[in-house]
Amino acid sequence: MTADDSYDRLNDDDYPAYTMGRAAEMLGTTQGFLRALGEASLITPLRSAGGHRRYSRYQLRIAARARELVDQGTPIEAACRIIILEDQLEEAQRINAEYRRAAQATNPSIATPEG
């Protein structure tokens, strides 16, 4: 492995760099909370060669959003469902924007929602 490979992994949001203990510490939560998110299928940590859970930065952002909702009084199952729906909405909006751009490229007279 080269230094460039290591640097690339540091910038990779999906690289499972954080142990469960470190992830819980960074989020200010418990390891049990992270396990509960896994049981609710919100995040699925990768496993190290020794079987330990490893989390990516992307997964930590999702867990932080779940913690925010739970801290506001939302039950964990509902928080997980909200986050899944938010993610689906964001993806649908991204795809819709791509379709609009493609349609406008082929037919410039199509009006965009912005104007």
C-alpha positions in Angstrom: 0.0 0.0 0.0 1.3 3.4 -0.9 1.0 6.7 0.9 -1.4 7.8 -1.9 -3.7 4.8 -1.2 -3.8 5.7 2.5 -4.6 9.3 1.7 -7.4 8.2 -0.7 -9.0 6.1 2.1 -8.9 9.1 4.4 -11.0 11.0 2.0 -13.4 8.1 1.3 -16.7 8.7 3.1 -17.5 5.0 2.8 -14.2 3.6 4.2 -15.0 1.8 7.5 -12.3 3.6 9.6 -14.0 3.9 13.0 -14.4 1.3 15.6 -17.7 1.1 17.5 -16.2 2.6 20.6 -14.7 5.5 18.7 -17.9 6.0 16.7 -20.0 6.1 19.9 -17.5 8.5 21.5 -17.5 10.8 18.5 -21.3 10.9 18.5 -21.6 11.2 22.2 -23.8 8.2 22.4 -23.6 4.6 23.6 -22.4 1.5 21.7 -25.9 0.1 22.4 -27.4 3.0 20.4 -25.2 2.1 17.4 -26.3 -1.6 17.7 -29.9 -0.5 17.8 -29.4 1.4 14.5 -28.0 -1.7 13.0 -30.9 -3.8 14.3 -33.3 -1.3 12.7 -31.4 -1.7 9.4 -30.5 2.0 9.3 -26.8 1.4 9.1 -24.9 -1.9 8.6 -21.4 -1.6 9.8 -18.7 -3.6 8.0 -16.7 -6.1 10.1 -13.0 -6.2 10.6 -11.1 -9.4 10.1 -11.6 -10.0 13.8 -15.4 -9.5 13.5 -15.5 -6.0 15.1 -17.9 -3.4 13.8 -16.4 -0.6 11.7 -18.2 2.5 10.7 -17.6 5.0 7.8 -18.0 8.7 8.0 -21.2 8.4 5.9 -22.6 6.0 8.5 -21.6 8.3 11.3 -23.5 11.2 9.7 -26.6 9.0 9.5 -26.2 7.9 13.1 -25.8 11.6 14.2 -29.1 12.4 12.4 -30.8 9.5 14.2 -29.4 10.7 17.5 -30.7 14.2 16.8 -34.2 12.9 16.2 -34.1 10.6 19.3 -32.8 13.5 21.4 -35.9 15.4 20.3 -38.1 12.6 21.6 -38.7 10.6 18.4 -38.7 6.8 19.0 -35.7 5.1 17.5 -37.7 3.1 15.0 -39.5 6.2 13.8 -36.3 8.1 13.6 -34.8 5.4 11.4 -37.9 5.4 9.1 -37.7 9.2 8.9 -34.0 9.1 7.9 -34.7 6.4 5.3 -37.5 8.5 3.8 -35.4 11.6 3.8 -32.7 9.7 1.9 -35.2 8.3 -0.6 -36.6 11.8 -1.2 -33.1 13.3 -1.7 -32.3 10.6 -4.2 -35.6 11.1 -6.1 -35.0 14.8 -6.3 -31.4 14.2 -7.6 -32.7 11.8 -10.3 -35.5 14.3 -11.2 -33.0 17.1 -11.6 -30.9 14.9 -13.9 -34.0 14.1 -16.0 -34.8 17.8 -16.2 -31.3 18.7 -17.3 -31.3 16.0 -19.9 -34.7 17.0 -21.2 -33.6 20.7 -21.4 -30.4 19.7 -23.2 -32.4 17.9 -25.9 -35.2 20.6 -26.0 -34.0 24.0 -24.7 -37.6 25.4 -24.9 -38.6 23.3 -21.9 -39.0 25.6 -18.9 -37.2 24.7 -15.7 -38.8 25.1 -12.3 -36.3 27.8 -11.5 -37.3 30.0 -14.3 
